[in-house]
Amino acid sequence: MLRWPKLVPVFRRWAHTVPKHLQSMPTERDPPFSKMVEYSFHKACLVLENQLIESMSKYPTMSAEKRVSRVQAILKIISSNSNTLQFQFPFRRDSGDYEMVTAFRSHHCLHRLPVKGGIRFSQDVCQDEVEALAALMTFKCACVNVPFGGAKGGIIIDPAKYSEKELQGITRRYTVELAKKNFIGPGIDVPAPDMGTTSREMSWIADQYGKTFGHRDINTMAVVTGKPLNQGGIRGRTEATGKGVYLATNCFMREATWMREVGLEPGLEGKTVIVQGFGNVGQHAAEHFQRGGCKVIGIIERDVSLHCPTGIDIKALVRYKTEKKTLKGYPKANAFSGDLLLEQCDILIPAAVEKSIHSENAKQIKAKVIAEGANGPTTPAADKILQDRRILVIPDLYCN
């Protein structure tokens, strides 16, 4: 058994500290996403380092100093991304014009293979974003003991501005470029759908990989997750993240101790909910919360915010969105002119993009519980404000 008195002098010399370049994070209004994730990692190290060093007591022949040194080395290895690939390629549009496309793929930690993570088609994709999301994937997989490392990728395009034929050409070329650089494969890197992509894009990736680099691999269809059901996809995968937000929140809402801290009665029945983002995560989360007895009183989208104090019929809203391709004009809820994120509710679900809750609006949020459906929706400065205001934040690392 490791005796701490012998280890204390060694630990004092090696005690973990937040790096200088991250020490301004608690006050920054709009910090880089990757720095936010890195800062949260180092904050966790401050809390866990003693326990990690103590866990090394299972190596009785290792000196106290070597135990500390090993823990420090492991933390240093997983504090930053292993590698990030950025590349460009041309493609021909239906009009005959040529465009250059910029794409990324980042591997955070290769301790467990394959690495996994989504592919985004968005004009906001950048190196900082994919590196931050890759790191989060490593930590999220570790949180629930899924044996994969973290990765993330993306292409800087607005998919709404391209035809299906053009998107297929871009996706297939992206797949080939990744394969040429050994950045994709069933035992290397397994992508998944994300913002702007669906099972359709995953089927194109699997097909392209199988026709080229994976033609001799019996497991070639395992090159992606989120495939269509008729190509080996898993039923329930599409709604899994949104349902996970509901289940994670329900675990906390049932605990009387936590609810006493925020001034709510235990359970979900009758609680009011506002959802930011009505994509894959937000839509399915809203459906499950309504099914669980909550009133979804607000939905926030890029082009419109809907509000109804008596509750929005989510199934009807989904049907309307499917038909109209927008939430604008939905007749059974009012268009909200202000910032719906700041309205009174019991549970707020940011399920859109990162950094939507920051140091300015965190002071005005009236929700009692925030369930992070998006990745990194709360900045470190906002997190400090929310803690001081006794608002319960269920972090993305566990929640989504």
C-alpha positions as a printed NumPy array, in Angstrom:
array([[  0.   ,   0.   ,   0.   ],
       [  1.431,   3.397,  -0.994],
       [  2.085,   5.646,   2.001],
       [  1.497,   9.292,   1.144],
       [  4.007,  10.803,   3.626],
       [  6.856,   9.349,   1.51 ],
       [  5.297,  10.732,  -1.664],
       [  4.445,  14.274,  -0.55 ],
       [  7.909,  15.814,  -1.13 ],
       [  8.014,  14.304,  -4.637],
       [  4.488,  15.438,  -5.445],
       [  5.208,  19.015,  -4.414],
       [  7.974,  19.209,  -6.979],
       [  5.758,  17.75 ,  -9.73 ],
       [  2.338,  19.207,  -8.829],
       [  0.182,  19.811, -11.888],
       [ -0.506,  23.405, -12.884],
       [ -2.628,  25.014, -15.582],
       [ -0.26 ,  26.157, -18.396],
       [  0.309,  29.904, -18.694],
       [ -1.316,  30.174, -22.119],
       [ -4.576,  28.874, -20.623],
       [ -4.742,  30.912, -17.431],
       [ -6.865,  33.65 , -19.029],
       [ -9.605,  31.159, -19.98 ],
       [-11.862,  31.888, -16.953],
       [-12.306,  35.501, -18.096],
       [-12.266,  35.312, -21.908],
       [-15.503,  36.204, -23.707],
       [-14.824,  34.15 , -26.867],
       [-11.929,  31.725, -26.309],
       [-10.698,  29.306, -29.   ],
       [-12.665,  26.074, -28.777],
       [ -9.577,  23.86 , -28.563],
       [ -8.206,  25.985, -25.705],
       [-11.499,  25.596, -23.846],
       [-11.206,  21.824, -24.03 ],
       [ -7.531,  21.905, -23.078],
       [ -8.295,  24.152, -20.101],
       [-11.034,  21.806, -18.874],
       [ -8.6  ,  18.903, -19.196],
       [ -6.006,  20.633, -17.004],
       [ -8.673,  21.566, -14.439],
       [ -9.567,  17.886, -14.234],
       [ -5.879,  17.045, -13.784],
       [ -5.706,  19.329, -10.753],
       [ -8.524,  17.346,  -9.157],
       [ -7.488,  13.834, -10.189],
       [ -3.699,  13.846, -10.14 ],
       [ -3.425,  12.675,  -6.513],
       [ -5.759,   9.739,  -7.197],
       [ -3.892,   8.803, -10.369],
       [ -0.563,   8.778,  -8.53 ],
       [ -2.076,   6.71 ,  -5.737],
       [ -3.392,   4.21 ,  -8.294],
       [  0.209,   3.536,  -9.351],
       [  0.716,   1.737,  -6.029],
       [ -0.108,  -1.469,  -7.942],
       [  3.525,  -1.294,  -9.123],
       [  5.298,  -1.978,  -5.782],
       [  8.784,  -2.047,  -7.31 ],
       [  8.403,   1.443,  -8.808],
       [  9.791,   4.274,  -6.737],
       [  7.516,   7.101,  -5.6  ],
       [  9.249,   9.551,  -7.915],
       [  8.846,   7.26 , -10.935],
       [  5.15 ,   6.85 , -10.177],
       [  4.671,  10.603, -10.221],
       [  6.793,  10.86 , -13.374],
       [  4.716,   8.251, -15.187],
       [  1.413,   9.938, -14.343],
       [  2.814,  13.283, -15.488],
       [  3.97 ,  11.72 , -18.776],
       [  0.566,  10.154, -19.467],
       [ -1.21 ,  13.44 , -18.775],
       [  1.181,  15.263, -21.07 ],
       [  0.571,  12.767, -23.886],
       [ -3.21 ,  13.146, -23.804],
       [ -3.214,  16.918, -23.285],
       [ -2.9  ,  17.678, -27.005],
       [ -3.755,  16.16 , -30.384],
       [ -1.534,  13.52 , -31.944],
       [ -1.92 ,  14.777, -35.521],
       [ -4.168,  16.897, -37.713],
       [ -4.46 ,  16.608, -41.472],
       [ -5.494,  19.573, -43.619],
       [ -5.738,  19.251, -47.386],
       [ -7.389,  20.75 , -50.436],
       [ -8.793,  19.18 , -53.572],
       [-10.649,  20.437, -56.665],
       [-14.043,  19.258, -57.815],
       [-16.26 ,  20.063, -60.738],
       [-19.721,  21.495, -60.155],
       [-22.778,  20.626, -62.229],
       [-22.361,  23.953, -64.024],
       [-18.902,  22.926, -65.235],
       [-17.092,  25.362, -62.922],
       [-14.295,  24.125, -60.676],
       [-13.952,  24.809, -56.955],
       [-11.239,  24.13 , -54.397],
       [-12.432,  22.504, -51.18 ],
       [-10.578,  22.57 , -47.858],
       [-10.96 ,  19.566, -45.567],
       [ -9.643,  18.343, -42.189],
       [ -9.273,  15.206, -40.103],
       [ -7.762,  15.196, -36.615],
       [ -6.664,  12.291, -34.396],
       [ -6.459,  13.222, -30.746],
       [ -5.148,  10.129, -28.987],
       [ -4.077,   6.806, -30.486],
       [ -4.014,   4.874, -27.195],
       [ -6.994,   2.825, -28.334],
       [ -7.658,   2.02 , -31.965],
       [ -9.573,   2.671, -34.033],
       [-10.157,   6.32 , -33.317],
       [-13.698,   7.518, -34.033],
       [-15.579,  10.761, -34.537],
       [-17.946,  12.561, -36.836],
       [-17.506,  14.395, -40.141],
       [-19.017,  17.873, -40.469],
       [-20.043,  19.687, -43.619],
       [-20.155,  23.314, -42.525],
       [-18.71 ,  26.68 , -43.455],
       [-17.587,  27.057, -39.825],
       [-15.26 ,  24.038, -39.943],
       [-11.665,  24.922, -39.054],
       [ -8.575,  23.298, -37.537],
       [ -9.346,  24.642, -34.065],
       [-12.823,  23.12 , -34.126],
       [-11.846,  19.635, -35.334],
       [ -8.988,  19.416, -32.81 ],
       [-11.298,  20.421, -29.959],
       [-13.971,  17.918, -30.997],
       [-11.399,  15.139, -31.463],
       [-10.175,  15.674, -27.901],
       [-13.733,  15.628, -26.583],
       [-14.349,  12.328, -28.383],
       [-11.389,  10.733, -26.601],
       [-12.669,  11.858, -23.214],
       [-16.3  ,  10.932, -23.949],
       [-15.333,   7.425, -25.043],
       [-13.248,   7.048, -21.881],
       [-16.105,   8.386, -19.737],
       [-18.347,   5.439, -20.691],
       [-15.453,   2.987, -21.27 ],
       [-15.936,   2.62 , -25.02 ],
       [-12.584,   1.288, -26.323],
       [-11.843,   3.917, -28.991],
       [ -9.69 ,   7.   , -29.294],
       [-11.07 ,  10.335, -30.436],
       [-11.106,  11.869, -33.914],
       [-13.05 ,  14.494, -35.855],
       [-13.185,  15.758, -39.401],
       [-14.918,  18.234, -41.614],
       [-15.169,  19.957, -44.978],
       [-15.676,  23.701, -45.373],
       [-18.856,  23.759, -47.439],
       [-22.504,  24.675, -46.977],
       [-24.247,  21.436, -48.028],
       [-27.476,  23.312, -48.765],
       [-25.77 ,  25.012, -51.718],
       [-24.742,  21.811, -53.512],
       [-26.673,  19.179, -55.413],
       [-26.729,  15.545, -54.32 ],
       [-24.394,  14.649, -57.18 ],
       [-21.92 ,  17.356, -56.122],
       [-22.016,  16.285, -52.47 ],
       [-21.393,  12.695, -53.472],
       [-18.356,  13.717, -55.529],
       [-16.946,  15.754, -52.628],
       [-17.551,  12.961, -50.109],
       [-15.944,  10.272, -52.268],
       [-12.895,  12.419, -53.003],
       [-12.548,  13.22 , -49.283],
       [-12.608,   9.48 , -48.535],
       [ -9.85 ,   8.733, -51.056],
       [ -7.661,  11.566, -49.741],
       [ -8.003,  10.27 , -46.183],
       [ -7.247,   6.699, -47.254],
       [ -4.143,   7.759, -49.202],
       [ -2.76 ,   9.221, -45.976],
       [ -3.844,   6.262, -43.806],
       [ -6.406,   8.409, -41.961],
       [ -9.351,   6.052, -42.424],
       [ -9.984,   2.315, -42.087],
       [-11.854,  -0.184, -39.864],
       [ -8.815,  -0.582, -37.601],
       [ -7.505,   2.991, -37.962],
       [-10.205,   5.654, -38.001],
       [-13.977,   5.158, -38.168],
       [-15.949,   8.327, -39.07 ],
       [-19.611,   8.97 , -38.284],
       [-22.354,  11.434, -39.276],
       [-22.26 ,  14.893, -37.719],
       [-23.503,  18.379, -38.545],
       [-24.44 ,  18.535, -42.225],
       [-23.995,  14.798, -42.842],
       [-26.292,  11.779, -42.532],
       [-26.356,   8.041, -43.221],
       [-26.322,   8.951, -46.929],
       [-22.798,  10.377, -46.724],
       [-21.681,   7.402, -44.634],
       [-22.912,   5.003, -47.342],
       [-20.872,   6.926, -49.929],
       [-17.755,   6.735, -47.747],
       [-18.169,   2.99 , -47.136],
       [-18.769,   2.335, -50.828],
       [-15.794,   4.417, -51.958],
       [-13.462,   2.856, -49.407],
       [-14.668,  -0.656, -50.303],
       [-14.099,  -0.067, -54.018],
       [-10.569,   1.255, -53.534],
       [ -8.355,   0.749, -50.479],
       [-10.642,  -1.717, -48.69 ],
       [-11.433,  -4.119, -51.499],
       [ -9.5  ,  -6.964, -49.811],
       [-10.771,  -6.305, -46.288],
       [-13.637,  -8.52 , -45.098],
       [-14.477,  -5.829, -42.519],
       [-14.557,  -2.99 , -45.032],
       [-18.139,  -1.935, -44.123],
       [-16.908,  -1.224, -40.58 ],
       [-15.101,   1.824, -41.962],
       [-17.958,   4.085, -40.771],
       [-20.791,   4.068, -38.254],
       [-24.198,   5.564, -38.914],
       [-24.777,   3.671, -42.169],
       [-28.285,   3.102, -43.565],
       [-30.068,   0.113, -42.013],
       [-29.995,  -1.839, -45.282],
       [-26.198,  -1.528, -45.351],
       [-25.485,  -2.758, -41.847],
       [-26.518,   0.295, -39.848],
       [-27.923,  -0.061, -36.324],
       [-31.554,   0.75 , -35.586],
       [-31.807,   3.591, -33.055],
       [-28.421,   5.074, -33.872],
       [-29.867,   8.287, -35.339],
       [-31.804,   9.229, -32.209],
       [-29.212,   7.877, -29.746],
       [-27.548,  11.188, -28.863],
       [-30.82 ,  13.019, -28.248],
       [-32.129,  10.124, -26.18 ],
       [-28.857,  10.092, -24.257],
       [-29.361,  13.753, -23.319],
       [-32.789,  12.82 , -21.952],
       [-31.525,   9.794, -19.998],
       [-28.552,  11.677, -18.52 ],
       [-30.757,  14.572, -17.442],
       [-33.365,  12.219, -15.992],
       [-30.697,  10.635, -13.765],
       [-29.986,  14.008, -12.165],
       [-33.618,  15.16 , -12.062],
       [-34.612,  12.103, -10.025],
       [-32.028,  12.846,  -7.319],
       [-33.664,  14.799,  -4.48 ],
       [-30.283,  16.126,  -3.274],
       [-29.449,  17.74 ,  -6.608],
       [-32.95 ,  19.121,  -7.069],
       [-32.917,  20.618,  -3.59 ],
       [-29.745,  22.502,  -4.561],
       [-31.457,  24.167,  -7.552],
       [-34.912,  24.572,  -6.02 ],
       [-36.88 ,  22.022,  -8.048],
       [-39.025,  19.04 ,  -7.155],
       [-37.482,  15.668,  -8.136],
       [-38.563,  14.147, -11.454],
       [-39.27 ,  15.394, -14.955],
       [-43.062,  15.505, -14.777],
       [-44.357,  19.013, -15.483],
       [-40.913,  20.604, -15.976],
       [-40.577,  23.255, -18.686],
       [-37.9  ,  22.84 , -21.361],
       [-36.294,  25.118, -23.962],
       [-34.188,  23.509, -26.703],
       [-31.595,  25.422, -28.716],
       [-31.162,  23.682, -32.057],
       [-33.692,  21.405, -33.751],
       [-31.299,  19.18 , -35.645],
       [-30.699,  15.515, -34.975],
       [-29.838,  15.966, -31.275],
       [-32.311,  18.693, -30.362],
       [-35.257,  17.133, -32.174],
       [-34.953,  13.703, -30.592],
       [-34.143,  15.179, -27.175],
       [-37.298,  17.305, -27.378],
       [-39.39 ,  14.258, -28.332],
       [-38.105,  12.245, -25.369],
       [-38.518,  15.066, -22.855],
       [-42.101,  15.599, -23.998],
       [-42.75 ,  11.86 , -23.777],
       [-41.27 ,  11.957, -20.253],
       [-43.882,  14.432, -19.078],
       [-42.126,  17.749, -19.742],
       [-43.556,  20.773, -21.526],
       [-41.262,  21.898, -24.352],
       [-42.131,  25.596, -24.355],
       [-39.433,  26.863, -26.722],
       [-37.39 ,  25.849, -29.768],
       [-34.505,  27.979, -31.035],
       [-33.288,  27.664, -34.628],
       [-31.02 ,  29.857, -36.746],
       [-33.842,  31.461, -38.685],
       [-36.621,  31.516, -36.068],
       [-37.418,  30.921, -32.388],
       [-40.773,  29.4  , -31.422],
       [-42.457,  29.863, -28.043],
       [-45.65 ,  28.413, -26.562],
       [-46.2  ,  28.558, -22.767],
       [-48.575,  25.563, -22.852],
       [-46.09 ,  23.391, -24.725],
       [-45.216,  22.685, -28.363],
       [-46.388,  19.463, -30.009],
       [-42.969,  18.14 , -31.102],
       [-44.32 ,  15.433, -33.414],
       [-46.431,  17.995, -35.241],
       [-43.436,  20.333, -35.448],
       [-41.281,  17.548, -36.926],
       [-43.931,  16.867, -39.57 ],
       [-44.078,  20.583, -40.396],
       [-40.284,  20.816, -40.686],
       [-40.144,  17.729, -42.912],
       [-42.711,  19.238, -45.247],
       [-41.597,  22.881, -45.252],
       [-37.833,  22.426, -44.634],
       [-38.042,  25.185, -42.004],
       [-39.755,  26.006, -38.695],
       [-40.843,  29.421, -39.943],
       [-44.57 ,  29.847, -40.116],
       [-45.451,  27.   , -37.759],
       [-49.038,  27.911, -36.811],
       [-49.267,  26.384, -33.307],
       [-46.495,  28.436, -31.665],
       [-45.524,  32.099, -31.635],
       [-42.381,  33.438, -33.286],
       [-40.249,  34.864, -30.464],
       [-38.523,  38.168, -31.156],
       [-36.029,  38.257, -28.244],
       [-33.38 ,  35.812, -27.059],
       [-35.313,  32.695, -26.07 ],
       [-32.177,  31.295, -24.452],
       [-32.728,  33.769, -21.613],
       [-36.412,  32.983, -20.965],
       [-37.698,  31.343, -17.8  ],
       [-37.655,  27.529, -17.856],
       [-36.636,  24.593, -15.684],
       [-34.323,  22.852, -18.171],
       [-32.328,  24.481, -20.951],
       [-30.813,  22.229, -23.623],
       [-28.151,  23.908, -25.808],
       [-28.017,  21.427, -28.705],
       [-26.643,  23.616, -31.485],
       [-23.042,  24.832, -31.611],
       [-20.136,  25.471, -29.262],
       [-19.829,  28.612, -27.088],
       [-23.533,  29.508, -27.226],
       [-23.465,  30.247, -23.469],
       [-20.747,  32.799, -22.685],
       [-19.791,  35.357, -20.042],
       [-22.396,  37.88 , -21.226],
       [-25.578,  35.826, -21.466],
       [-24.728,  33.444, -18.581],
       [-25.623,  36.233, -16.159],
       [-29.175,  36.378, -17.55 ],
       [-30.043,  32.7  , -17.993],
       [-33.075,  31.784, -15.875],
       [-33.001,  27.983, -16.264],
       [-32.366,  25.856, -13.169],
       [-30.686,  22.998, -15.089],
       [-28.581,  23.117, -18.273],
       [-28.156,  19.823, -20.145],
       [-25.373,  20.184, -22.709],
       [-26.59 ,  18.471, -25.862],
       [-24.003,  20.229, -28.042],
       [-20.244,  19.893, -27.749],
       [-18.686,  22.688, -25.688],
       [-21.724,  25.002, -25.514],
       [-20.499,  26.673, -22.291],
       [-17.285,  28.718, -22.087],
       [-15.105,  28.485, -18.934],
       [-16.101,  32.043, -17.96 ],
       [-19.798,  31.185, -18.315],
       [-19.32 ,  27.963, -16.367],
       [-17.92 ,  29.914, -13.404],
       [-20.883,  32.319, -13.504],
       [-23.404,  29.463, -13.666],
       [-21.762,  27.691, -10.73 ],
       [-21.82 ,  30.872,  -8.651],
       [-25.533,  31.243,  -9.499],
       [-26.2  ,  27.657,  -8.353],
       [-27.355,  26.495, -11.789],
       [-26.79 ,  22.787, -12.39 ],
       [-24.81 ,  22.136, -15.586],
       [-24.774,  18.533, -16.85 ],
       [-21.618,  18.534, -19.003],
       [-21.405,  17.368, -22.604],
       [-18.71 ,  14.857, -21.649],
       [-21.431,  12.789, -19.95 ],
       [-24.665,  14.208, -21.308],
       [-24.309,  13.725, -25.081]])
